[in-house]
Amino acid sequence: MNEQPLPDIAAQATHHELPLDWVGMAGIALPIRLADAAVTASVDIGVSLDDAGARGIHMSRLYLAAQRLVHQPLNVPAVLQVLDDCLSSHQELSDSATLTLRGEVPLKRPALVSPLNGWKGYPFEVRARQDGRGVNIELQVEVGYSSTCPCSAALARQLIQQRFAWDFPDQQVDYSSVLDWLGSTQGIVATPHSQRSTATLQLRLAPDCIELPVLALIDSAEHALGTPVQTAVKRADEQAFALANGQNLMFCEDAARRLHRALRQLPQASAFRLKVVHAESLHAHDAVAESSWNWC
Ligand SMILES: Nc1nc2c(ncn2[C@@H]2O[C@H](COP(=O)(O)OP(=O)(O)OP(=O)(O)O)[C@@H](O)[C@H]2O)c(=O)[nH]1
């Protein structure tokens, strides 16, 4: 090790006095635990530089503060501790600290009918900030689902009716002939378009929250939509999925309203905003809807 004192440039005064909104590090790789799963999160951590004359902050202190989270369950007390470390290690320099973790949490999900299950990755982001006004923590998750267009379904039904009238011109129709016809390709002459869709749900946590409600948020969203994308699928599961889609025809507006109602029931939320994106197979562009409650 070098025996000489090391130059400390950050401790010098700057010739360009100016406070800075945010200084820190972005993209630190950190193994954490979230919703009982091991996750490698990408972490941004920083503070404001309110001392206009100070040259720099102490990056290493922020890095060490984030290390507290390694292999630990990510919850509100852990996040608060890191923010507190950031501020207490930057007294005189900084009035606010922020911590952001993003990654993908793998959750085991059962098949609809068969006894199978599989893993689904849910992108998440946790954003926390502490400043003179207090603490704000937000949890964001992305949920993938299928949406079948209700208008397209109605148009397809009309074509099926027309085909029926064509194939059975007599008013008196034979039951077994109709049954056979319903099981043939003529019986389903048109199909509605459906698309893989994404809901991005952003919750501001209520002040009494201890745990990050990752599972509660995802479960409530998937239940409200009724058509979450599946993992392991046998034909029985695929048939159940077809039924779920048929029973949950959705414009993007319908999906946004369903999710809004579901999120209003979550006691862990003091505010939220949400966005749904239907990657239309009808168009080369997306159908998008947004909603919020108590968000400012
Ligand atoms: N402030 C700042 N530091 C940087 C930057 N890029 C690299 N660093 C380095 O980050 C390292 C850690 O900084 P400090 O936390 O101040 O390190 P230290 O002085 O050994 O630690 P303390 O004694 O706790 O202050 C230093 O070697 C800096 O040169 C930058 O853009 N800004």
The ligand as an SDF file (V2000), in Angstrom:
LIG
                    3D

 32 34  0  0  0  0  0  0  0  0999 V2000
  -16.8730   12.8670   -6.4210 N   0  0  0  0  0  0  0  0  0  0  0  0
  -16.4650   12.0990   -7.4710 C   0  0  0  0  0  0  0  0  0  0  0  0
  -15.6320   11.0610   -7.2380 N   0  0  0  0  0  0  0  0  0  0  0  0
  -15.2620   10.2770   -8.3090 C   0  0  0  0  0  0  0  0  0  0  0  0
  -15.7560   10.5390   -9.5990 C   0  0  0  0  0  0  0  0  0  0  0  0
  -15.2560    9.5990  -10.4320 N   0  0  0  0  0  0  0  0  0  0  0  0
  -14.4870    8.7850   -9.6790 C   0  0  0  0  0  0  0  0  0  0  0  0
  -14.4750    9.1840   -8.3830 N   0  0  0  0  0  0  0  0  0  0  0  0
  -13.6610    8.5400   -7.3420 C   0  0  0  0  0  0  0  0  0  0  0  0
  -14.4130    7.9260   -6.3110 O   0  0  0  0  0  0  0  0  0  0  0  0
  -13.4760    7.5970   -5.3120 C   0  0  0  0  0  0  0  0  0  0  0  0
  -14.1310    7.5470   -3.9590 C   0  0  0  0  0  0  0  0  0  0  0  0
  -14.3440    8.8610   -3.4690 O   0  0  0  0  0  0  0  0  0  0  0  0
  -14.4610    9.0950   -1.9040 P   0  0  0  0  0  0  0  0  0  0  0  0
  -15.6680    8.4250   -1.4250 O   0  0  0  0  0  0  0  0  0  0  0  0
  -14.3900   10.5820   -1.6230 O   0  0  0  0  0  0  0  0  0  0  0  0
  -13.1700    8.3270   -1.4240 O   0  0  0  0  0  0  0  0  0  0  0  0
  -12.2910    8.5310   -0.1200 P   0  0  0  0  0  0  0  0  0  0  0  0
  -11.8650    9.9650   -0.0180 O   0  0  0  0  0  0  0  0  0  0  0  0
  -11.2290    7.5080   -0.1580 O   0  0  0  0  0  0  0  0  0  0  0  0
  -13.3300    8.1700    1.0020 O   0  0  0  0  0  0  0  0  0  0  0  0
  -13.6630    9.0460    2.3160 P   0  0  0  0  0  0  0  0  0  0  0  0
  -12.4450    9.0850    3.1560 O   0  0  0  0  0  0  0  0  0  0  0  0
  -14.8320    8.3040    2.9330 O   0  0  0  0  0  0  0  0  0  0  0  0
  -14.0540   10.4180    1.8320 O   0  0  0  0  0  0  0  0  0  0  0  0
  -12.3380    8.6080   -5.4170 C   0  0  0  0  0  0  0  0  0  0  0  0
  -11.1520    7.9180   -5.7460 O   0  0  0  0  0  0  0  0  0  0  0  0
  -12.8050    9.4970   -6.5610 C   0  0  0  0  0  0  0  0  0  0  0  0
  -11.7620    9.9710   -7.3480 O   0  0  0  0  0  0  0  0  0  0  0  0
  -16.5940   11.6680   -9.8010 C   0  0  0  0  0  0  0  0  0  0  0  0
  -17.0640   11.9610  -10.9270 O   0  0  0  0  0  0  0  0  0  0  0  0
  -16.9460   12.3980   -8.7180 N   0  0  0  0  0  0  0  0  0  0  0  0
  1  2  1  0
  2  3  2  0
  2 32  1  0
  3  4  1  0
  4  5  2  0
  4  8  1  0
  5  6  1  0
  5 30  1  0
  6  7  2  0
  7  8  1  0
  8  9  1  0
  9 10  1  0
  9 28  1  0
 10 11  1  0
 11 12  1  0
 11 26  1  0
 12 13  1  0
 13 14  1  0
 14 15  2  0
 14 16  1  0
 14 17  1  0
 17 18  1  0
 18 19  2  0
 18 20  1  0
 18 21  1  0
 21 22  1  0
 22 23  2  0
 22 24  1  0
 22 25  1  0
 26 27  1  0
 26 28  1  0
 28 29  1  0
 30 31  2  0
 30 32  1  0
M  END
$$$$
